[in-house]
Every structure is written in C-alpha cells, then in structure tokens.
Amino acid sequence: MDIPKPHPINTIAEYHRFMALPKPENPLVSVVKFEDIKRQPNHCPGSIIHNFYSIALKKNFTAKMKYGQQDFDFDEGVMHFMSPKQVLTMQASSDEDFKHSGWLLLIHPDFLWNTPLSKKIKEYGYFNYNVNEALHLSEKEEMLITEIIEKIAHEYHTNIDNFSQNVIIAQIELLLTYSERFYQRQFITRKKVNHSILNQLDTFITAYFSEKSLADKGIPSVQFIAEQLNISPNYLSRLLQLLTGQSTKTFIHDKLIDLAKEKLSTTDLPVNEIAYSLGFEHSQSFNKLFKNKTKTSPLEFRQSFNLQRKVEDR
C-alpha cells in the first residue's frame, strides 16, 4: 500500500488559506488562536510539512501526534515546537479530538534573517527532537508563556513600523529562553520517564555488546543508539548529561572499557584480537582509549591483574 506524501505548506499565507483563516497581517510571522481555525478536520490531510517554525500552546488536545513515523508524547502536554521541513501527522478517533484552544505562533526563517536569533534558534534542542515529549507546564508557567504570546499578538496586530520586527523578535527570544528553562525543569521533575530511557539505553548497550555485534558492525554511533530508543541524539545527550554527568560517547566508551577489562582479565586473547572484538579497526585506537580511561595500557592492566591474582592464590 502506498503511503500518502505529506501535504507541503511553503508560506504562512498558504497556511492561513489552508486553514480557512484570514490573510496574515505579516507574510513572515503570524499568531493564530486555535479556536479561529475554520477548516474541518475531516478535510485535512493525514500529514503536513511546512517551511517555517511553529510554536504551539494547546489546551484540551486529545488527538495523537507523530513526527515522521515516530509517536510524539503529547499526553497532558501543553507546548510543542517544530522547525522547518519536519513532518507532522495527527490522528484522531473523532472530530472532537481536534477541538482545542490555545495559540499557534508561526515564524518564517526569513523573518529572523540578519538577526542573532537566526542562528540561535537552531541551538534550542526542543526544535530538533525527532521524537520527544511535549513541554508540560505548571499553571504559573502557562500563564507566563500565554502573557508573552499575547504581547506578540498585540504587536502583530499593531500597525507595522520600524520597531515592529525588533519588538516581536525580542519577545520570541524571551519565549524560547523560558521554554528552555522549563524543559530543563522537566528533565528533573519527570525522573521516572527519564530513568526509563536510561534503563533502555543500558539494556540495549548490554545486548549489543553481548551479541558480537561490535566485531560485526563496529562501535554503535550516538545517532544509531538514539534511533533504537526512538529519541534524538540531542535529547539523549542532554538527558545523560543531566542524569549521569556524561556525554553519550563517554557512556559508550565506559561500557567498552568495562568489557575490555573483563576480556583482559578472564581470557588469554591477544590485545589486538580483543580490540577487534570490541569494534576497533586498529588496536592503536583501542590502546589509546584504554590508556586514556585507565591511565595504563591494556597489556599493563593484564599483567597487574595477573600479578594480583598470583598473590591472592598464595
């Protein structure tokens, strides 16, 4: 069965026409109330892809969402963020699932052109998560975000002058900064979810290392591991940094060194064979990593371990 292609929406004006909204007051930025969208859900395509940033603040939203082919956790969520060229799919059991309130902020990249935010917006991790949970806000946080969006909406509906763009961009940057703060808070407060991911990571790495995949496939990349966990590399790295103080690469290397120590202490395999079995093409790379982590070479570690064992056997 052929999978329908996502419906492309290239401009904000096109989005307004598509959703049966009035013409936008600025072709490069728009603030929309979800209650004002007139297009009927049964006339919407299954998936859309648009060429601008979107920031949504949703209330009473019960439809299911996907980025690409991956589920997006919006249960009890309030905000979600999309960058240009991302595919969004919404599924609902009835039209009632689509009836929600809140705000939608649309920002074309050209609106940010030649401003510091043009580059900085790409550094906010929540725009780049291929799979992620929505931002959950407390009542006080939601009021703060709503106030900022309403200020943007006020400026948006005011006659354009030489200050309009700068004022709106300043408010957008404030909105993104608060969102970053609230996501950091969410990493901490939703420990159960985050530790579940950490457990999945540990289980996956253990299984991958025990199935001789290292020798056949090599050391798994951060991208590959993130895909197996259905999260983005950026999300995984930030989560590990918060929970363990390590980067994903460091986490993988530490697991490799633990396995290397086991092989060095329980087998008589040559060091180069151990390096190969751990996914290293060259034993020099393995030796360098091992010494960097343990302050001793693999051969010295084996010798010191064997010496200690002989002493214990006496």
SULGIUR-V87062 format. One record per residue. N is the residue number from 1. OMEGA is omega in radians with two decimals (NA if undefined). Layout:
((N:OMEGA) (N:OMEGA))
//
This chain:
((1:3.14) (2:3.08) (3:-3.13) (4:3.10) (5:3.09) (6:3.11) (7:-3.10) (8:3.03) (9:-2.96) (10:-3.09) (11:3.11) (12:3.07) (13:3.11) (14:3.09) (15:3.12) (16:3.11) (17:-3.09) (18:-3.10) (19:3.11) (20:3.10) (21:3.04) (22:3.11) (23:-3.12) (24:3.14) (25:3.05) (26:-3.07) (27:-3.04) (28:3.10) (29:-3.14) (30:3.04) (31:-3.00) (32:2.95) (33:-3.12) (34:3.13) (35:-3.09) (36:3.14) (37:-3.03) (38:-3.08) (39:-3.13) (40:-3.09) (41:-3.10) (42:3.08) (43:-3.14) (44:3.07) (45:-3.12) (46:-3.09) (47:3.05) (48:3.04) (49:-3.09) (50:-2.95) (51:3.13) (52:3.09) (53:3.01) (54:3.09) (55:-3.06) (56:3.01) (57:-2.97) (58:3.06) (59:3.08) (60:-3.13) (61:-3.07) (62:3.09) (63:3.10) (64:-3.09) (65:3.04) (66:2.89) (67:-3.03) (68:3.09) (69:-3.05) (70:3.12) (71:3.12) (72:-3.08) (73:3.09) (74:-3.12) (75:-3.13) (76:3.13) (77:-3.11) (78:-3.06) (79:2.93) (80:-2.99) (81:3.09) (82:3.05) (83:-3.13) (84:3.05) (85:3.04) (86:3.14) (87:3.12) (88:3.09) (89:3.09) (90:-3.13) (91:-3.12) (92:3.10) (93:3.09) (94:3.13) (95:-3.14) (96:-3.13) (97:-3.10) (98:-3.08) (99:-3.12) (100:-3.14) (101:3.13) (102:-3.04) (103:3.03) (104:3.12) (105:-3.14) (106:-3.07) (107:3.07) (108:-3.14) (109:-3.14) (110:3.12) (111:-3.11) (112:-3.05) (113:3.09) (114:3.03) (115:3.12) (116:-3.10) (117:3.12) (118:3.10) (119:-3.03) (120:-3.08) (121:3.14) (122:-3.12) (123:3.11) (124:-2.99) (125:-3.04) (126:3.03) (127:-3.00) (128:-3.14) (129:3.05) (130:3.08) (131:-3.06) (132:3.02) (133:3.09) (134:3.09) (135:3.13) (136:-3.07) (137:2.96) (138:3.14) (139:-3.14) (140:3.12) (141:3.13) (142:3.10) (143:-3.14) (144:3.13) (145:3.13) (146:3.13) (147:3.13) (148:-3.14) (149:3.12) (150:3.07) (151:3.07) (152:3.14) (153:3.12) (154:3.14) (155:-3.14) (156:-3.10) (157:3.10) (158:3.12) (159:-3.10) (160:3.02) (161:-3.07) (162:-3.10) (163:-3.00) (164:-3.08) (165:-3.11) (166:3.14) (167:-3.13) (168:3.14) (169:3.10) (170:3.12) (171:3.10) (172:-3.14) (173:3.09) (174:3.10) (175:-3.12) (176:3.13) (177:3.09) (178:3.13) (179:3.08) (180:3.12) (181:-3.09) (182:3.06) (183:3.09) (184:3.09) (185:-3.12) (186:3.07) (187:-3.08) (188:-3.03) (189:-3.14) (190:-3.05) (191:-3.09) (192:3.12) (193:-3.08) (194:3.12) (195:3.05) (196:3.09) (197:3.13) (198:3.08) (199:3.10) (200:3.12) (201:-3.12) (202:3.12) (203:-3.13) (204:-3.12) (205:-3.14) (206:3.14) (207:-3.13) (208:-3.12) (209:-3.06) (210:-3.09) (211:3.14) (212:3.11) (213:-3.11) (214:-3.13) (215:-3.08) (216:-3.00) (217:-3.10) (218:3.13) (219:-3.10) (220:3.10) (221:3.08) (222:3.13) (223:-3.11) (224:-3.13) (225:3.14) (226:3.12) (227:3.13) (228:-3.13) (229:-3.13) (230:3.00) (231:-3.12) (232:3.08) (233:-3.13) (234:3.13) (235:-3.13) (236:-3.12) (237:-3.12) (238:3.13) (239:3.13) (240:-3.14) (241:-3.12) (242:-3.03) (243:-3.03) (244:-3.07) (245:-3.12) (246:2.94) (247:3.12) (248:-3.14) (249:3.11) (250:3.11) (251:3.13) (252:-3.11) (253:3.11) (254:3.09) (255:3.11) (256:-3.12) (257:3.09) (258:3.13) (259:3.11) (260:3.12) (261:3.12) (262:-3.13) (263:-3.14) (264:-3.05) (265:-3.06) (266:3.12) (267:3.06) (268:-3.13) (269:3.05) (270:-3.10) (271:-3.12) (272:3.09) (273:3.07) (274:3.12) (275:-3.14) (276:-3.12) (277:3.13) (278:3.04) (279:3.12) (280:3.10) (281:-3.10) (282:-3.12) (283:3.13) (284:3.13) (285:3.10) (286:-3.14) (287:-3.12) (288:3.13) (289:-3.11) (290:-3.13) (291:3.11) (292:-3.09) (293:-3.00) (294:-3.10) (295:3.08) (296:3.14) (297:3.09) (298:-3.12) (299:3.11) (300:3.10) (301:3.14) (302:-3.12) (303:-3.13) (304:3.12) (305:3.13) (306:3.11) (307:-3.14) (308:-3.14) (309:3.12) (310:3.12) (311:-3.10) (312:-3.11) (313:-3.11) (314:NA))
//
